[in-house]
């Protein structure tokens, strides 16, 4: 019987190493069921809150959402369309959410990307689509001007009269975001 020490054993070159399968394979059925439950809950309560969302076509992982501007905010009377793309490992990872309607806001960039902590590092699997939409709706009236994606909107925020003019100008321009 031959005895070998560690120095005699060569590890395979990095390029030939096999990728190990994920220890927790994604169960798309459970994600699909969760999204269907969220859709039903949203359909039952969302409209009363000024938010709604539905799958885009037959794909349960891609939704189109709508947010109405809250009463008493600069966005009152305006309706914004958003896209929501749920990852296969949802709810353990947040969906990608973007404004599809042009939105002049300190925390929304020129491409519709949103700077909101619950869509990034503060995400929790306890959140759902309704929570996301209500949080974005709340963000419209209460921006975080200390962490702007749109510095022009952030600097104008203090002058609400001028800010409101810019919000309406962008909204009425009927521009869509560049992809």
CORLIN-V305062 format. One record per backbone hydrogen bond with DSSP energy under -1.0 kcal/mol. CO is the residue of the C=O (numbers start at 1). NH is the residue of the N-H. E is the energy in kcal/mol with one decimal. If there is no record, write none. Layout:
[[CO & NH & E] [CO & NH & E]]
This chain:
[[5 & 8 & -1.5] [13 & 16 & -1.7] [14 & 17 & -1.1] [27 & 31 & -1.6] [28 & 32 & -2.8] [29 & 33 & -2.5] [30 & 34 & -2.2] [31 & 35 & -2.6] [32 & 36 & -2.3] [33 & 37 & -2.2] [34 & 38 & -2.5] [35 & 39 & -2.4] [36 & 40 & -2.1] [37 & 41 & -2.5] [38 & 42 & -2.5] [39 & 43 & -2.4] [40 & 44 & -1.6] [41 & 45 & -1.5] [42 & 46 & -2.9] [46 & 49 & -1.6] [46 & 51 & -2.0] [50 & 68 & -3.1] [52 & 66 & -3.0] [54 & 64 & -2.7] [56 & 59 & -1.2] [59 & 62 & -1.4] [61 & 86 & -3.0] [62 & 56 & -3.8] [63 & 84 & -2.6] [64 & 54 & -2.0] [65 & 82 & -2.8] [66 & 52 & -2.0] [67 & 80 & -3.0] [70 & 73 & -1.6] [73 & 76 & -1.7] [75 & 78 & -2.2] [78 & 69 & -2.9] [80 & 67 & -2.4] [81 & 100 & -3.4] [81 & 101 & -1.7] [82 & 65 & -2.7] [83 & 98 & -2.1] [84 & 63 & -3.1] [85 & 96 & -2.7] [87 & 90 & -1.8] [89 & 92 & -2.0] [96 & 85 & -2.5] [98 & 83 & -2.7] [105 & 108 & -1.6] [106 & 149 & -3.0] [106 & 150 & -2.3] [107 & 115 & -2.8] [109 & 112 & -1.8] [112 & 99 & -2.6] [113 & 109 & -1.9] [116 & 119 & -2.1] [117 & 120 & -1.8] [117 & 122 & -2.6] [120 & 123 & -1.3] [124 & 127 & -1.8] [128 & 132 & -2.3] [129 & 133 & -2.7] [130 & 134 & -2.6] [131 & 135 & -2.2] [132 & 136 & -2.3] [133 & 137 & -2.5] [134 & 138 & -2.3] [135 & 139 & -2.3] [136 & 140 & -1.6] [138 & 142 & -1.5] [143 & 145 & -1.0] [144 & 147 & -1.3] [150 & 154 & -2.0] [151 & 155 & -2.3] [152 & 156 & -1.8] [153 & 157 & -1.2] [156 & 159 & -1.7] [159 & 163 & -2.8] [160 & 164 & -2.5] [161 & 165 & -1.5] [162 & 166 & -2.0] [163 & 167 & -2.5] [164 & 168 & -2.4] [165 & 169 & -2.5] [166 & 170 & -2.6] [167 & 171 & -2.5] [168 & 172 & -3.2] [169 & 173 & -1.3] [171 & 174 & -1.0]]
